[in-house]
């Protein structure tokens, strides 16, 4: 009897874990589908983004880990126009967000500060406006941040400067924007160096 009960418990736990992973994957699919609905896609590069599928791991331009959670989005030079949506900040395992050379407009959502596993943020050569969110200072794993060739304005948030001071951020490119103030070109902490690329006189 005890063996049967243990077997039932083990099956129940396995089922619960599988259900949890499936729900998370479906949630991430809904998140990406929300962004798809917010942008214009004249080249149909997002045609495979079907939210009725079990998870988004079979979608083009999306990479997942072994748990079917999204870790990478590669949509450089895809002809997309429109805004980022705040829901993207819910992709908790995202490590690479590369959306350079499009016509992405609007602001960088504050919710991007929730992407704490992000290693590389590349949104250069778009038409993003507004300020750099202070919340990006939460991205302690970030190594590369390319915000250049947009219409960003305002100053450098303290949180982003702290990323530079910590030495984890290797490249910060904010050139060709409307930002105020200047920063030292490099920051060295031990063996780590942050290269800051910016306009000489902002």
Secondary structure by P-SEA (a helix, b strand, c coil): caaaaaaaaaaaaaaaaaaaaaaaaaaaaaaaaaaaaacccccccccccccccccccccccccccccccccbbbbcccccbbbbbccccccccccbbbbccccccccccccccccccccbbbbccccccccccccccccccccbbbbccccccccccaaaaaaaaaccccbbbbcccccccccccccccccbbbbbbccccc
